[in-house]
Amino acid sequence: MIFNGRYERAKKWQLEQKAKNDAKYDPGYEITPEDIMEKGDMAAMMISGFLTIFPIAVIVLLIMVFIGMAFMHIL
């Protein structure tokens, strides 16, 4: 390999960084979604969930209303 020395040096550095990061954290520490998410992620997820579920819920409710109106002979 042409870049064997650089590859080995990068691999060694990466293992050192991993060991350093592993030493920082408590072994009993459990990662929560709040640790991974950024500042605006929760709002974006709420908005996208609303835009996904709300139209479907409205359609289902309208179908239920029209079925009820049909049974009452209002249509």
C-alpha positions as CSV (number, residue, x, y, z in Angstrom):
1,M,0.0,0.0,0.0
2,I,1.3,3.4,-0.9
3,F,-0.2,5.2,2.2
4,N,0.4,2.4,4.7
5,G,2.1,4.7,7.2
6,R,-0.6,7.3,7.1
7,Y,-3.3,4.6,7.3
8,E,-1.7,3.1,10.4
9,R,-1.2,6.5,12.0
10,A,-4.9,7.4,11.4
11,K,-6.1,4.1,12.7
12,K,-4.0,4.5,15.9
13,W,-5.3,8.1,16.3
14,Q,-8.9,6.9,15.9
15,L,-8.4,4.2,18.5
16,E,-6.9,6.7,20.9
17,Q,-9.8,9.1,20.4
18,K,-12.3,6.2,21.0
19,A,-10.5,5.2,24.2
20,K,-10.5,8.8,25.4
21,N,-14.2,9.2,24.7
22,D,-15.1,5.9,26.4
23,A,-13.2,7.0,29.5
24,K,-15.3,10.2,29.7
25,Y,-18.6,8.4,30.1
26,D,-19.9,6.6,33.1
27,P,-20.5,3.0,32.3
28,G,-24.0,3.2,33.9
29,Y,-24.9,6.2,31.9
30,E,-27.8,5.6,29.5
31,I,-28.1,7.7,26.3
32,T,-31.4,9.4,25.9
33,P,-32.9,10.9,22.8
34,E,-32.3,14.4,24.3
35,D,-28.5,13.6,24.2
36,I,-28.6,13.0,20.5
37,M,-31.1,15.6,19.3
38,E,-30.3,19.2,18.4
39,K,-32.1,22.3,19.4
40,G,-34.9,22.5,16.8
41,D,-35.3,18.7,16.2
42,M,-38.2,18.2,18.6
43,A,-40.3,21.1,17.1
44,A,-39.6,19.8,13.6
45,M,-40.7,16.3,14.6
46,M,-43.9,17.6,16.2
47,I,-44.7,19.7,13.1
48,S,-44.0,16.9,10.7
49,G,-46.1,14.5,12.8
50,F,-49.0,16.9,12.9
51,L,-48.8,17.4,9.1
52,T,-48.8,13.7,8.6
53,I,-51.5,12.6,11.1
54,F,-53.9,15.5,11.0
55,P,-55.1,15.2,7.4
56,I,-55.7,11.4,7.8
57,A,-57.6,12.0,11.1
58,V,-59.8,14.7,9.4
59,I,-60.6,12.3,6.5
60,V,-61.5,9.5,8.9
61,L,-63.7,11.8,11.0
62,L,-65.5,13.2,7.9
63,I,-66.2,9.6,6.8
64,M,-67.7,8.8,10.2
65,V,-69.8,11.9,10.1
66,F,-71.2,11.2,6.6
67,I,-71.9,7.6,7.6
68,G,-73.8,8.9,10.6
69,M,-75.7,11.4,8.5
70,A,-76.6,8.6,6.0
71,F,-78.1,6.5,8.8
72,M,-80.1,9.4,10.1
73,H,-81.3,10.1,6.5
74,I,-80.1,13.7,6.6
75,L,-78.2,13.4,3.3
